[in-house]
Structures are given as C-alpha cells and as structure tokens.
Amino acid sequence: MKNSIWGELIAEFLGTMVLILFGDGVVAMTVLFGFGVPGEVVKGGYTNITVGWGLAVTMGIYVAGRVSGAHINPAVTVALAAFRGFPWRKVIPYSIAQTAGAFAGAAIVFLNYRPAFFAVDPTLEKTAGVFATFPAFPAAPMAGLFDQVLGTALLVMLILAIVDERNHPVGNLGPILIGLVVVAIGMSFGGMHGYAINPARDFGPRLFTVLAGFPNNGLTDGSGVYWVPILGPLLGGLAGALAFDQGIRRFLPSKQ
C-alpha cells in the first residue's frame, strides 16, 4: 500500500519524538542527578550525552525509516529536496511534523523529570540547556554558527555516503552507523554550540521551554541565540550534500 502524506508525517512526528525522548532524557539524567553536585552519585557525563544522542538518532530512524525515510531533521529534508529529488511540497509539512515531535518529546521528558527539575532548579533559570542548545561564547555568535554549519555538513555528507548503495551497501546497519556519526560529531564538535545539527531538535524543545516557564530560553529572553541552530544546520546540510555529490558520488561506479 502506498504511504499517504499523513502516514509520512506521523512517522516523522514519532521518529523525532523518540529522538528527543532519548536525547533530552540523557541530558536530564546528567544534569539533574548528581553531575557536579558534591556528595551526590554522578549518573552521567559528556560521554553519556554523546552516546545517548547517537542511540537516540538510531532509534528514531528505526521507528520512521520504512514509512517516511526517517529524515527527523529539517536540514536533512531540505538537503534531500535540493540534491535527491525529494518533493519540495513536502519540505514544510515534514519540518512542522519534526518540530512538533520534538516539542512533544521535550514535554514528556519534562513531565517525567518534573520533581527533579524543581529540586535542582526551582526557578527553572539554569536548566533550559537540557532541552535546547546555547553558545559557549555568547559574544561570538558567528563561531557557533560556523560550528553548526560544519557539524551538519559532516552529518549530511556521511548520511549520503552511508545510504548510497554504490558506495557502501549497509542494509539495516544504516541507522546504527548514522547514530555513530552523531556520536563522533558530538565528541569532536560539541563544545561551541551544543551540536544541535537539527533545527527541529533545537527549536521544538526550545519552544517548549518558553511555554513551560524557563526564563533563560534563548528565544524570548533577549539573547537571540535561537537562530544559530536553525540557520547553521540548514546551510550545513546543503554544503554537506554538495560536497558528497561533487567530491565522491560522481566518481562512484555505476550500480550493477
């Protein structure tokens, strides 16, 4: 049976929700339960976060892959429309579904950990970073922008390299390998702006923090940092797809 657009949108919604449930969930575990708190048992660190986000991407892809292609990222959707013939008419609906799924995932994480949030941060002034990314150097936003462009370029270039059957046929291992790409990006380029590398992953949860009452949310607090993990990944996705197509794909042997 041919998938309808609604089936694809539901898959993107659920795939992105799973991504955020595991991704924001591992950050919540690290931030809310003992990390850096004297006398408390540490339940995680940065390595946990990078591995957790990689597994989150893998699980999200397995959820949505057969129905929608599991973009779960507007930067991937735009790159596929520009370079792989994905219908442009679906770009905005996919992006909305992804952002809504990310919002829902963040809301569920907050509901689950609500007592811990208010125990650690009663005014919710310090923990919006569980859900959204923030610059390490607020005075240098262009450094964070370049970081987002670079990280997403690597992400999309490697996704295309992994899924291109003329390059390395991987079958059902594709989601695992893409998850490992996200782990590598986090470990290598996670410091400058939190390696959102996905506009929906950042904006959906950030919008939730606004509605949930986190004052320092990067959207309504006057800092204006929200645009970096939106524009950077969109530009980076296009750059990564272009780099793969011009640097590798045109030299690959024809499929037998």
Secondary structure, DSSP 8 states (H G I E B T S, - for coil): ----HHHHHHHHHHHHHHHHHHHHHHHHHHHHTTTT-TTS-----HHHHHHHHHHHHHHHHHHHHHHH----SHHHHHHHHHHS---GGGHHHHHHHHHHHHHHHHHHHHHHHHHHHHHH-TTSSS-GGGTS---SSTT-HHHHHHHHHHHHHHHHHHHHHHH-TTT---GGGHHHHHHHHHHHHHHHH-TTTTT---HHHHHHHHHHHHHHT-S--SSSSS--GGGHHHHHHHHHHHHHHHHHHHHTGGGS----
